[in-house]
């Protein structure tokens, strides 16, 4: 997904951080940990997205295609 988003991927990372902050404020620890994990892993996620081309299996719907 990060590879497909391209330059908009940073906005997705910011959204993860914002959701983490909201969950922390509302004492939703499990959800906060999940979003924090995404934020903490983002550099590696971005590196992997840049390293490997996105593989799409034939017949698999694309999340970002508009019909």
Predicted model as a PDB file, atoms N, CA, C, CB and O in Angstrom, pLDDT in the B-factor column:
MODEL        1                                                                  
ATOM      1  N   UNK A   1       0.820  -1.181   0.000  1.00 82.00           N  
ATOM      2  CA  UNK A   1       0.000   0.000   0.000  1.00 82.00           C  
ATOM      3  C   UNK A   1       0.875   1.260   0.000  1.00 82.00           C  
ATOM      4  CB  UNK A   1      -0.939  -0.010   1.204  1.00 82.00           C  
ATOM      5  O   UNK A   1       0.555   2.238  -0.676  1.00 82.00           O  
ATOM      6  N   UNK A   2       1.973   1.236   0.754  1.00 85.00           N  
ATOM      7  CA  UNK A   2       2.869   2.392   0.798  1.00 85.00           C  
ATOM      8  C   UNK A   2       3.450   2.676  -0.584  1.00 85.00           C  
ATOM      9  CB  UNK A   2       4.003   2.157   1.813  1.00 85.00           C  
ATOM     10  O   UNK A   2       3.556   3.833  -0.991  1.00 85.00           O  
ATOM     11  N   UNK A   3       3.821   1.632  -1.295  1.00 83.00           N  
ATOM     12  CA  UNK A   3       4.363   1.817  -2.643  1.00 83.00           C  
ATOM     13  C   UNK A   3       3.313   2.437  -3.561  1.00 83.00           C  
ATOM     14  CB  UNK A   3       4.851   0.472  -3.221  1.00 83.00           C  
ATOM     15  O   UNK A   3       3.636   3.301  -4.376  1.00 83.00           O  
ATOM     16  N   UNK A   4       2.091   2.012  -3.437  1.00 83.00           N  
ATOM     17  CA  UNK A   4       1.016   2.532  -4.281  1.00 83.00           C  
ATOM     18  C   UNK A   4       0.699   3.989  -3.945  1.00 83.00           C  
ATOM     19  CB  UNK A   4      -0.243   1.673  -4.126  1.00 83.00           C  
ATOM     20  O   UNK A   4       0.384   4.774  -4.839  1.00 83.00           O  
ATOM     21  N   UNK A   5       0.781   4.354  -2.669  1.00 84.00           N  
ATOM     22  CA  UNK A   5       0.491   5.725  -2.261  1.00 84.00           C  
ATOM     23  C   UNK A   5       1.566   6.710  -2.708  1.00 84.00           C  
ATOM     24  CB  UNK A   5       0.337   5.790  -0.761  1.00 84.00           C  
ATOM     25  O   UNK A   5       1.285   7.889  -2.923  1.00 84.00           O  
ATOM     26  N   UNK A   6       2.782   6.229  -2.845  1.00 82.00           N  
ATOM     27  CA  UNK A   6       3.874   7.101  -3.283  1.00 82.00           C  
ATOM     28  C   UNK A   6       4.091   8.251  -2.326  1.00 82.00           C  
ATOM     29  CB  UNK A   6       3.597   7.638  -4.670  1.00 82.00           C  
ATOM     30  O   UNK A   6       4.313   8.037  -1.134  1.00 82.00           O  
ATOM     31  N   UNK A   7       4.028   9.478  -2.841  1.00 81.00           N  
ATOM     32  CA  UNK A   7       4.300  10.657  -2.011  1.00 81.00           C  
ATOM     33  C   UNK A   7       3.229  10.892  -0.946  1.00 81.00           C  
ATOM     34  CB  UNK A   7       4.415  11.884  -2.889  1.00 81.00           C  
ATOM     35  O   UNK A   7       3.464  11.634   0.007  1.00 81.00           O  
ATOM     36  N   UNK A   8       2.080  10.283  -1.093  1.00 87.00           N  
ATOM     37  CA  UNK A   8       1.017  10.440  -0.097  1.00 87.00           C  
ATOM     38  C   UNK A   8       1.191   9.499   1.089  1.00 87.00           C  
ATOM     39  CB  UNK A   8      -0.334  10.202  -0.738  1.00 87.00           C  
ATOM     40  O   UNK A   8       0.409   9.550   2.039  1.00 87.00           O  
ATOM     41  N   UNK A   9       2.194   8.653   1.045  1.00 88.00           N  
ATOM     42  CA  UNK A   9       2.423   7.704   2.135  1.00 88.00           C  
ATOM     43  C   UNK A   9       2.749   8.415   3.440  1.00 88.00           C  
ATOM     44  CB  UNK A   9       3.550   6.747   1.774  1.00 88.00           C  
ATOM     45  O   UNK A   9       2.410   7.921   4.516  1.00 88.00           O  
ATOM     46  N   UNK A  10       3.394   9.552   3.358  1.00 89.00           N  
ATOM     47  CA  UNK A  10       3.716  10.311   4.573  1.00 89.00           C  
ATOM     48  C   UNK A  10       2.442  10.755   5.286  1.00 89.00           C  
ATOM     49  CB  UNK A  10       4.587  11.538   4.230  1.00 89.00           C  
ATOM     50  O   UNK A  10       2.397  10.797   6.516  1.00 89.00           O  
ATOM     51  N   UNK A  11       1.415  11.084   4.520  1.00 91.00           N  
ATOM     52  CA  UNK A  11       0.128  11.449   5.106  1.00 91.00           C  
ATOM     53  C   UNK A  11      -0.474  10.259   5.851  1.00 91.00           C  
ATOM     54  CB  UNK A  11      -0.843  11.947   4.015  1.00 91.00           C  
ATOM     55  O   UNK A  11      -1.083  10.428   6.907  1.00 91.00           O  
ATOM     56  N   UNK A  12      -0.306   9.075   5.310  1.00 90.00           N  
ATOM     57  CA  UNK A  12      -0.800   7.865   5.975  1.00 90.00           C  
ATOM     58  C   UNK A  12      -0.056   7.647   7.296  1.00 90.00           C  
ATOM     59  CB  UNK A  12      -0.634   6.627   5.051  1.00 90.00           C  
ATOM     60  O   UNK A  12      -0.665   7.251   8.290  1.00 90.00           O  
ATOM     61  N   UNK A  13       1.257   7.903   7.311  1.00 92.00           N  
ATOM     62  CA  UNK A  13       2.021   7.777   8.549  1.00 92.00           C  
ATOM     63  C   UNK A  13       1.530   8.781   9.580  1.00 92.00           C  
ATOM     64  CB  UNK A  13       3.520   7.976   8.283  1.00 92.00           C  
ATOM     65  O   UNK A  13       1.392   8.449  10.757  1.00 92.00           O  
ATOM     66  N   UNK A  14       1.269  10.001   9.145  1.00 94.00           N  
ATOM     67  CA  UNK A  14       0.751  11.028  10.045  1.00 94.00           C  
ATOM     68  C   UNK A  14      -0.609  10.634  10.599  1.00 94.00           C  
ATOM     69  CB  UNK A  14       0.654  12.370   9.325  1.00 94.00           C  
ATOM     70  O   UNK A  14      -0.905  10.904  11.763  1.00 94.00           O  
ATOM     71  N   UNK A  15      -1.434  10.002   9.782  1.00 94.00           N  
ATOM     72  CA  UNK A  15      -2.732   9.516  10.249  1.00 94.00           C  
ATOM     73  C   UNK A  15      -2.548   8.451  11.329  1.00 94.00           C  
ATOM     74  CB  UNK A  15      -3.554   8.950   9.073  1.00 94.00           C  
ATOM     75  O   UNK A  15      -3.249   8.465  12.340  1.00 94.00           O  
ATOM     76  N   UNK A  16      -1.621   7.540  11.122  1.00 93.00           N  
ATOM     77  CA  UNK A  16      -1.344   6.517  12.138  1.00 93.00           C  
ATOM     78  C   UNK A  16      -0.936   7.158  13.454  1.00 93.00           C  
ATOM     79  CB  UNK A  16      -0.244   5.561  11.658  1.00 93.00           C  
ATOM     80  O   UNK A  16      -1.387   6.733  14.517  1.00 93.00           O  
ATOM     81  N   UNK A  17      -0.090   8.175  13.392  1.00 94.00           N  
ATOM     82  CA  UNK A  17       0.347   8.849  14.606  1.00 94.00           C  
ATOM     83  C   UNK A  17      -0.824   9.557  15.277  1.00 94.00           C  
ATOM     84  CB  UNK A  17       1.466   9.850  14.293  1.00 94.00           C  
ATOM     85  O   UNK A  17      -0.950   9.521  16.501  1.00 94.00           O  
ATOM     86  N   UNK A  18      -1.674  10.192  14.495  1.00 97.00           N  
ATOM     87  CA  UNK A  18      -2.849  10.887  15.049  1.00 97.00           C  
ATOM     88  C   UNK A  18      -3.804   9.892  15.713  1.00 97.00           C  
ATOM     89  CB  UNK A  18      -3.591  11.674  13.939  1.00 97.00           C  
ATOM     90  O   UNK A  18      -4.333  10.159  16.792  1.00 97.00           O  
ATOM     91  N   UNK A  19      -4.018   8.758  15.069  1.00 96.00           N  
ATOM     92  CA  UNK A  19      -4.890   7.741  15.654  1.00 96.00           C  
ATOM     93  C   UNK A  19      -4.290   7.176  16.939  1.00 96.00           C  
ATOM     94  CB  UNK A  19      -5.140   6.611  14.648  1.00 96.00           C  
ATOM     95  O   UNK A  19      -5.015   6.891  17.892  1.00 96.00           O  
ATOM     96  N   UNK A  20      -2.975   7.015  16.965  1.00 96.00           N  
ATOM     97  CA  UNK A  20      -2.299   6.583  18.193  1.00 96.00           C  
ATOM     98  C   UNK A  20      -2.570   7.586  19.319  1.00 96.00           C  
ATOM     99  CB  UNK A  20      -0.768   6.433  17.955  1.00 96.00           C  
ATOM    100  O   UNK A  20      -2.925   7.194  20.430  1.00 96.00           O  
ATOM    101  N   UNK A  21      -2.402   8.869  19.029  1.00 96.00           N  
ATOM    102  CA  UNK A  21      -2.614   9.911  20.036  1.00 96.00           C  
ATOM    103  C   UNK A  21      -4.044   9.895  20.563  1.00 96.00           C  
ATOM    104  CB  UNK A  21      -2.291  11.286  19.453  1.00 96.00           C  
ATOM    105  O   UNK A  21      -4.269  10.009  21.768  1.00 96.00           O  
ATOM    106  N   UNK A  22      -5.008   9.754  19.660  1.00 97.00           N  
ATOM    107  CA  UNK A  22      -6.416   9.709  20.077  1.00 97.00           C  
ATOM    108  C   UNK A  22      -6.697   8.497  20.960  1.00 97.00           C  
ATOM    109  CB  UNK A  22      -7.335   9.681  18.850  1.00 97.00           C  
ATOM    110  O   UNK A  22      -7.394   8.607  21.969  1.00 97.00           O  
ATOM    111  N   UNK A  23      -6.158   7.355  20.584  1.00 96.00           N  
ATOM    112  CA  UNK A  23      -6.366   6.138  21.381  1.00 96.00           C  
ATOM    113  C   UNK A  23      -5.733   6.277  22.761  1.00 96.00           C  
ATOM    114  CB  UNK A  23      -5.783   4.912  20.655  1.00 96.00           C  
ATOM    115  O   UNK A  23      -6.307   5.833  23.756  1.00 96.00           O  
ATOM    116  N   UNK A  24      -4.566   6.883  22.825  1.00 96.00           N  
ATOM    117  CA  UNK A  24      -3.902   7.112  24.115  1.00 96.00           C  
ATOM    118  C   UNK A  24      -4.777   7.976  25.013  1.00 96.00           C  
ATOM    119  CB  UNK A  24      -2.521   7.780  23.912  1.00 96.00           C  
ATOM    120  O   UNK A  24      -4.957   7.671  26.192  1.00 96.00           O  
ATOM    121  N   UNK A  25      -5.313   9.038  24.463  1.00 96.00           N  
ATOM    122  CA  UNK A  25      -6.151   9.952  25.247  1.00 96.00           C  
ATOM    123  C   UNK A  25      -7.414   9.268  25.754  1.00 96.00           C  
ATOM    124  CB  UNK A  25      -6.527  11.172  24.412  1.00 96.00           C  
ATOM    125  O   UNK A  25      -7.912   9.588  26.833  1.00 96.00           O  
ATOM    126  N   UNK A  26      -7.920   8.337  24.980  1.00 97.00           N  
ATOM    127  CA  UNK A  26      -9.180   7.667  25.341  1.00 97.00           C  
ATOM    128  C   UNK A  26      -8.949   6.354  26.078  1.00 97.00           C  
ATOM    129  CB  UNK A  26     -10.008   7.408  24.095  1.00 97.00           C  
ATOM    130  O   UNK A  26      -9.876   5.569  26.278  1.00 97.00           O  
ATOM    131  N   UNK A  27      -7.698   6.126  26.479  1.00 96.00           N  
ATOM    132  CA  UNK A  27      -7.343   4.933  27.259  1.00 96.00           C  
ATOM    133  C   UNK A  27      -7.658   3.635  26.518  1.00 96.00           C  
ATOM    134  CB  UNK A  27      -8.076   4.948  28.591  1.00 96.00           C  
ATOM    135  O   UNK A  27      -8.100   2.657  27.121  1.00 96.00           O  
ATOM    136  N   UNK A  28      -7.429   3.637  25.228  1.00 96.00           N  
ATOM    137  CA  UNK A  28      -7.634   2.443  24.411  1.00 96.00           C  
ATOM    138  C   UNK A  28      -6.263   1.878  24.056  1.00 96.00           C  
ATOM    139  CB  UNK A  28      -8.470   2.766  23.118  1.00 96.00           C  
ATOM    140  O   UNK A  28      -5.763   2.032  22.942  1.00 96.00           O  
ATOM    141  N   UNK A  29      -5.686   1.224  25.045  1.00 95.00           N  
ATOM    142  CA  UNK A  29      -4.288   0.790  24.971  1.00 95.00           C  
ATOM    143  C   UNK A  29      -4.007  -0.160  23.805  1.00 95.00           C  
ATOM    144  CB  UNK A  29      -3.900   0.119  26.263  1.00 95.00           C  
ATOM    145  O   UNK A  29      -2.994  -0.008  23.121  1.00 95.00           O  
ATOM    146  N   UNK A  30      -4.874  -1.124  23.572  1.00 95.00           N  
ATOM    147  CA  UNK A  30      -4.624  -2.103  22.511  1.00 95.00           C  
ATOM    148  C   UNK A  30      -4.545  -1.433  21.141  1.00 95.00           C  
ATOM    149  CB  UNK A  30      -5.722  -3.173  22.507  1.00 95.00           C  
ATOM    150  O   UNK A  30      -3.642  -1.714  20.353  1.00 95.00           O  
ATOM    151  N   UNK A  31      -5.499  -0.544  20.867  1.00 95.00           N  
ATOM    152  CA  UNK A  31      -5.489   0.156  19.589  1.00 95.00           C  
ATOM    153  C   UNK A  31      -4.287   1.099  19.500  1.00 95.00           C  
ATOM    154  CB  UNK A  31      -6.799   0.937  19.397  1.00 95.00           C  
ATOM    155  O   UNK A  31      -3.655   1.212  18.450  1.00 95.00           O  
ATOM    156  N   UNK A  32      -3.979   1.773  20.608  1.00 96.00           N  
ATOM    157  CA  UNK A  32      -2.831   2.682  20.625  1.00 96.00           C  
ATOM    158  C   UNK A  32      -1.547   1.930  20.314  1.00 96.00           C  
ATOM    159  CB  UNK A  32      -2.717   3.386  21.986  1.00 96.00           C  
ATOM    160  O   UNK A  32      -0.709   2.424  19.560  1.00 96.00           O  
ATOM    161  N   UNK A  33      -1.382   0.756  20.879  1.00 96.00           N  
ATOM    162  CA  UNK A  33      -0.178  -0.037  20.626  1.00 96.00           C  
ATOM    163  C   UNK A  33      -0.069  -0.424  19.153  1.00 96.00           C  
ATOM    164  CB  UNK A  33      -0.176  -1.296  21.500  1.00 96.00           C  
ATOM    165  O   UNK A  33       1.022  -0.412  18.584  1.00 96.00           O  
ATOM    166  N   UNK A  34      -1.195  -0.764  18.541  1.00 95.00           N  
ATOM    167  CA  UNK A  34      -1.181  -1.142  17.123  1.00 95.00           C  
ATOM    168  C   UNK A  34      -0.741   0.037  16.253  1.00 95.00           C  
ATOM    169  CB  UNK A  34      -2.576  -1.638  16.681  1.00 95.00           C  
ATOM    170  O   UNK A  34       0.109  -0.119  15.376  1.00 95.00           O  
ATOM    171  N   UNK A  35      -1.318   1.209  16.495  1.00 95.00           N  
ATOM    172  CA  UNK A  35      -0.936   2.384  15.703  1.00 95.00           C  
ATOM    173  C   UNK A  35       0.497   2.799  15.991  1.00 95.00           C  
ATOM    174  CB  UNK A  35      -1.883   3.553  15.986  1.00 95.00           C  
ATOM    175  O   UNK A  35       1.222   3.201  15.081  1.00 95.00           O  
ATOM    176  N   UNK A  36       0.912   2.705  17.252  1.00 95.00           N  
ATOM    177  CA  UNK A  36       2.286   3.037  17.592  1.00 95.00           C  
ATOM    178  C   UNK A  36       3.254   2.083  16.888  1.00 95.00           C  
ATOM    179  CB  UNK A  36       2.491   2.985  19.118  1.00 95.00           C  
ATOM    180  O   UNK A  36       4.324   2.498  16.441  1.00 95.00           O  
ATOM    181  N   UNK A  37       2.880   0.819  16.791  1.00 95.00           N  
ATOM    182  CA  UNK A  37       3.710  -0.148  16.075  1.00 95.00           C  
ATOM    183  C   UNK A  37       3.891   0.236  14.618  1.00 95.00           C  
ATOM    184  CB  UNK A  37       3.103  -1.534  16.169  1.00 95.00           C  
ATOM    185  O   UNK A  37       4.982   0.097  14.065  1.00 95.00           O  
ATOM    186  N   UNK A  38       2.828   0.717  13.996  1.00 92.00           N  
ATOM    187  CA  UNK A  38       2.928   1.169  12.602  1.00 92.00           C  
ATOM    188  C   UNK A  38       3.860   2.372  12.483  1.00 92.00           C  
ATOM    189  CB  UNK A  38       1.534   1.525  12.049  1.00 92.00           C  
ATOM    190  O   UNK A  38       4.711   2.421  11.594  1.00 92.00           O  
ATOM    191  N   UNK A  39       3.695   3.335  13.376  1.00 93.00           N  
ATOM    192  CA  UNK A  39       4.537   4.529  13.336  1.00 93.00           C  
ATOM    193  C   UNK A  39       6.002   4.148  13.547  1.00 93.00           C  
ATOM    194  CB  UNK A  39       4.085   5.551  14.406  1.00 93.00           C  
ATOM    195  O   UNK A  39       6.882   4.637  12.839  1.00 93.00           O  
ATOM    196  N   UNK A  40       6.259   3.280  14.517  1.00 95.00           N  
ATOM    197  CA  UNK A  40       7.636   2.876  14.816  1.00 95.00           C  
ATOM    198  C   UNK A  40       8.249   2.075  13.661  1.00 95.00           C  
ATOM    199  CB  UNK A  40       7.676   2.046  16.109  1.00 95.00           C  
ATOM    200  O   UNK A  40       9.452   2.163  13.413  1.00 95.00           O  
ATOM    201  N   UNK A  41       7.435   1.310  12.969  1.00 94.00           N  
ATOM    202  CA  UNK A  41       7.921   0.466  11.877  1.00 94.00           C  
ATOM    203  C   UNK A  41       7.976   1.194  10.537  1.00 94.00           C  
ATOM    204  CB  UNK A  41       7.044  -0.752  11.748  1.00 94.00           C  
ATOM    205  O   UNK A  41       8.466   0.636   9.555  1.00 94.00           O  
ATOM    206  N   UNK A  42       7.490   2.409  10.481  1.00 92.00           N  
ATOM    207  CA  UNK A  42       7.350   3.109   9.207  1.00 92.00           C  
ATOM    208  C   UNK A  42       8.634   3.190   8.394  1.00 92.00           C  
ATOM    209  CB  UNK A  42       6.846   4.482   9.453  1.00 92.00           C  
ATOM    210  O   UNK A  42       8.587   2.961   7.185  1.00 92.00           O  
ATOM    211  N   UNK A  43       9.785   3.506   8.996  1.00 92.00           N  
ATOM    212  CA  UNK A  43      10.998   3.561   8.171  1.00 92.00           C  
ATOM    213  C   UNK A  43      11.279   2.243   7.438  1.00 92.00           C  
ATOM    214  CB  UNK A  43      12.192   3.920   9.039  1.00 92.00           C  
ATOM    215  O   UNK A  43      11.669   2.248   6.271  1.00 92.00           O  
ATOM    216  N   UNK A  44      11.080   1.132   8.122  1.00 92.00           N  
ATOM    217  CA  UNK A  44      11.307  -0.174   7.484  1.00 92.00           C  
ATOM    218  C   UNK A  44      10.234  -0.469   6.441  1.00 92.00           C  
ATOM    219  CB  UNK A  44      11.332  -1.292   8.542  1.00 92.00           C  
ATOM    220  O   UNK A  44      10.534  -1.020   5.382  1.00 92.00           O  
ATOM    221  N   UNK A  45       9.007  -0.112   6.728  1.00 90.00           N  
ATOM    222  CA  UNK A  45       7.912  -0.303   5.774  1.00 90.00           C  
ATOM    223  C   UNK A  45       8.202   0.486   4.495  1.00 90.00           C  
ATOM    224  CB  UNK A  45       6.553   0.138   6.396  1.00 90.00           C  
ATOM    225  O   UNK A  45       8.039  -0.031   3.390  1.00 90.00           O  
ATOM    226  N   UNK A  46       8.632   1.742   4.652  1.00 89.00           N  
ATOM    227  CA  UNK A  46       8.939   2.581   3.496  1.00 89.00           C  
ATOM    228  C   UNK A  46      10.139   2.024   2.728  1.00 89.00           C  
ATOM    229  CB  UNK A  46       9.216   4.030   3.939  1.00 89.00           C  
ATOM    230  O   UNK A  46      10.147   2.039   1.497  1.00 89.00           O  
ATOM    231  N   UNK A  47      11.137   1.540   3.437  1.00 89.00           N  
ATOM    232  CA  UNK A  47      12.309   0.969   2.771  1.00 89.00           C  
ATOM    233  C   UNK A  47      11.919  -0.242   1.937  1.00 89.00           C  
ATOM    234  CB  UNK A  47      13.379   0.579   3.800  1.00 89.00           C  
ATOM    235  O   UNK A  47      12.341  -0.375   0.788  1.00 89.00           O  
ATOM    236  N   UNK A  48      11.118  -1.117   2.515  1.00 87.00           N  
ATOM    237  CA  UNK A  48      10.682  -2.305   1.793  1.00 87.00           C  
ATOM    238  C   UNK A  48       9.802  -1.943   0.595  1.00 87.00           C  
ATOM    239  CB  UNK A  48       9.928  -3.241   2.731  1.00 87.00           C  
ATOM    240  O   UNK A  48       9.900  -2.568  -0.461  1.00 87.00           O  
ATOM    241  N   UNK A  49       8.958  -0.949   0.758  1.00 86.00           N  
ATOM    242  CA  UNK A  49       8.086  -0.527  -0.345  1.00 86.00           C  
ATOM    243  C   UNK A  49       8.906   0.011  -1.510  1.00 86.00           C  
ATOM    244  CB  UNK A  49       7.088   0.542   0.134  1.00 86.00           C  
ATOM    245  O   UNK A  49       8.562  -0.213  -2.671  1.00 86.00           O  
ATOM    246  N   UNK A  50       9.987   0.717  -1.204  1.00 85.00           N  
ATOM    247  CA  UNK A  50      10.835   1.268  -2.258  1.00 85.00           C  
ATOM    248  C   UNK A  50      11.705   0.190  -2.903  1.00 85.00           C  
ATOM    249  CB  UNK A  50      11.716   2.380  -1.696  1.00 85.00           C  
ATOM    250  O   UNK A  50      12.088   0.300  -4.068  1.00 85.00           O  
ATOM    251  N   UNK A  51      12.005  -0.836  -2.141  1.00 83.00           N  
ATOM    252  CA  UNK A  51      12.910  -1.887  -2.597  1.00 83.00           C  
ATOM    253  C   UNK A  51      12.261  -2.863  -3.568  1.00 83.00           C  
ATOM    254  CB  UNK A  51      13.440  -2.640  -1.418  1.00 83.00           C  
ATOM    255  O   UNK A  51      12.885  -3.275  -4.546  1.00 83.00           O  
ATOM    256  N   UNK A  52      11.037  -3.227  -3.309  1.00 67.00           N  
ATOM    257  CA  UNK A  52      10.379  -4.267  -4.100  1.00 67.00           C  
ATOM    258  C   UNK A  52       9.203  -3.700  -4.878  1.00 67.00           C  
ATOM    259  CB  UNK A  52       9.909  -5.408  -3.199  1.00 67.00           C  
ATOM    260  O   UNK A  52       8.408  -2.933  -4.335  1.00 67.00           O  
ATOM    261  N   UNK A  53       9.090  -4.070  -6.129  1.00 63.00           N  
ATOM    262  CA  UNK A  53       7.905  -3.644  -6.887  1.00 63.00           C  
ATOM    263  C   UNK A  53       6.661  -4.337  -6.341  1.00 63.00           C  
ATOM    264  CB  UNK A  53       8.075  -3.953  -8.401  1.00 63.00           C  
ATOM    265  O   UNK A  53       6.715  -5.463  -5.845  1.00 63.00           O  
ATOM    266  N   UNK A  54       5.569  -3.647  -6.446  1.00 59.00           N  
ATOM    267  CA  UNK A  54       4.287  -4.165  -5.956  1.00 59.00           C  
ATOM    268  C   UNK A  54       3.809  -5.300  -6.848  1.00 59.00           C  
ATOM    269  CB  UNK A  54       3.224  -3.043  -5.897  1.00 59.00           C  
ATOM    270  O   UNK A  54       3.690  -5.144  -8.064  1.00 59.00           O  
ATOM    271  N   UNK A  55       3.540  -6.427  -6.236  1.00 58.00           N  
ATOM    272  CA  UNK A  55       3.046  -7.582  -6.989  1.00 58.00           C  
ATOM    273  C   UNK A  55       1.524  -7.628  -6.889  1.00 58.00           C  
ATOM    274  CB  UNK A  55       3.676  -8.910  -6.459  1.00 58.00           C  
ATOM    275  O   UNK A  55       0.957  -7.566  -5.798  1.00 58.00           O  
ATOM    276  N   UNK A  56       0.888  -7.736  -8.024  1.00 55.00           N  
ATOM    277  CA  UNK A  56      -0.568  -7.856  -8.065  1.00 55.00           C  
ATOM    278  C   UNK A  56      -0.900  -9.145  -8.780  1.00 55.00           C  
ATOM    279  CB  UNK A  56      -1.235  -6.628  -8.774  1.00 55.00           C  
ATOM    280  O   UNK A  56      -0.489  -9.367  -9.919  1.00 55.00           O  
ATOM    281  N   UNK A  57      -1.636  -9.979  -8.107  1.00 54.00           N  
ATOM    282  CA  UNK A  57      -2.060 -11.234  -8.717  1.00 54.00           C  
ATOM    283  C   UNK A  57      -3.217 -10.963  -9.671  1.00 54.00           C  
ATOM    284  CB  UNK A  57      -2.469 -12.269  -7.635  1.00 54.00           C  
ATOM    285  O   UNK A  57      -4.081 -10.138  -9.373  1.00 54.00           O  
ATOM    286  N   UNK A  58      -3.245 -11.641 -10.804  1.00 62.00           N  
ATOM    287  CA  UNK A  58      -4.367 -11.458 -11.733  1.00 62.00           C  
ATOM    288  C   UNK A  58      -5.698 -11.750 -11.044  1.00 62.00           C  
ATOM    289  CB  UNK A  58      -4.199 -12.368 -12.966  1.00 62.00           C  
ATOM    290  O   UNK A  58      -5.835 -12.734 -10.318  1.00 62.00           O  
ATOM    291  N   UNK A  59      -6.658 -10.891 -11.281  1.00 63.00           N  
ATOM    292  CA  UNK A  59      -7.984 -11.079 -10.700  1.00 63.00           C  
ATOM    293  C   UNK A  59      -8.124 -10.537  -9.294  1.00 63.00           C  
ATOM    294  CB  UNK A  59      -8.324 -12.517 -10.697  1.00 63.00           C  
ATOM    295  O   UNK A  59      -9.202 -10.620  -8.706  1.00 63.00           O  
ATOM    296  N   UNK A  60      -7.048  -9.980  -8.738  1.00 59.00           N  
ATOM    297  CA  UNK A  60      -7.093  -9.409  -7.396  1.00 59.00           C  
ATOM    298  C   UNK A  60      -7.530  -7.960  -7.493  1.00 59.00           C  
ATOM    299  CB  UNK A  60      -5.717  -9.524  -6.688  1.00 59.00           C  
ATOM    300  O   UNK A  60      -6.914  -7.183  -8.222  1.00 59.00           O  
ATOM    301  N   UNK A  61      -8.580  -7.575  -6.775  1.00 62.00           N  
ATOM    302  CA  UNK A  61      -9.012  -6.182  -6.850  1.00 62.00           C  
ATOM    303  C   UNK A  61      -7.956  -5.251  -6.248  1.00 62.00           C  
ATOM    304  CB  UNK A  61     -10.359  -5.999  -6.127  1.00 62.00           C  
ATOM    305  O   UNK A  61      -7.312  -5.594  -5.257  1.00 62.00           O  
ATOM    306  N   UNK A  62      -7.788  -4.104  -6.839  1.00 62.00           N  
ATOM    307  CA  UNK A  62      -6.840  -3.106  -6.362  1.00 62.00           C  
ATOM    308  C   UNK A  62      -7.590  -2.150  -5.448  1.00 62.00           C  
ATOM    309  CB  UNK A  62      -6.162  -2.343  -7.550  1.00 62.00           C  
ATOM    310  O   UNK A  62      -8.615  -1.590  -5.835  1.00 62.00           O  
ATOM    311  N   UNK A  63      -7.088  -1.965  -4.250  1.00 60.00           N  
ATOM    312  CA  UNK A  63      -7.716  -1.115  -3.253  1.00 60.00           C  
ATOM    313  C   UNK A  63      -7.881   0.313  -3.744  1.00 60.00           C  
ATOM    314  CB  UNK A  63      -6.911  -1.128  -1.980  1.00 60.00           C  
ATOM    315  O   UNK A  63      -8.807   1.007  -3.323  1.00 60.00           O  
ATOM    316  N   UNK A  64      -6.992   0.766  -4.634  1.00 61.00           N  
ATOM    317  CA  UNK A  64      -6.989   2.153  -5.052  1.00 61.00           C  
ATOM    318  C   UNK A  64      -7.578   2.400  -6.430  1.00 61.00           C  
ATOM    319  CB  UNK A  64      -5.618   2.661  -5.021  1.00 61.00           C  
ATOM    320  O   UNK A  64      -7.610   3.540  -6.892  1.00 61.00           O  
ATOM    321  N   UNK A  65      -8.040   1.353  -7.088  1.00 62.00           N  
ATOM    322  CA  UNK A  65      -8.672   1.527  -8.391  1.00 62.00           C  
ATOM    323  C   UNK A  65     -10.066   2.070  -8.196  1.00 62.00           C  
ATOM    324  CB  UNK A  65      -8.710   0.204  -9.178  1.00 62.00           C  
ATOM    325  O   UNK A  65     -10.795   1.641  -7.302  1.00 62.00           O  
ATOM    326  N   UNK A  66     -10.432   3.012  -9.035  1.00 57.00           N  
ATOM    327  CA  UNK A  66     -11.782   3.533  -8.987  1.00 57.00           C  
ATOM    328  C   UNK A  66     -12.589   2.938 -10.117  1.00 57.00           C  
ATOM    329  CB  UNK A  66     -11.785   5.061  -9.062  1.00 57.00           C  
ATOM    330  O   UNK A  66     -12.140   2.873 -11.261  1.00 57.00           O  
ATOM    331  N   UNK A  67     -13.749   2.519  -9.788  1.00 53.00           N  
ATOM    332  CA  UNK A  67     -14.612   1.871 -10.797  1.00 53.00           C  
ATOM    333  C   UNK A  67     -15.662   2.814 -11.299  1.00 53.00           C  
ATOM    334  CB  UNK A  67     -15.279   0.629 -10.229  1.00 53.00           C  
ATOM    335  O   UNK A  67     -16.471   2.441 -12.148  1.00 53.00           O  
TER     336      UNK A  67                                                      
ENDMDL                                                                          
END                                                                             
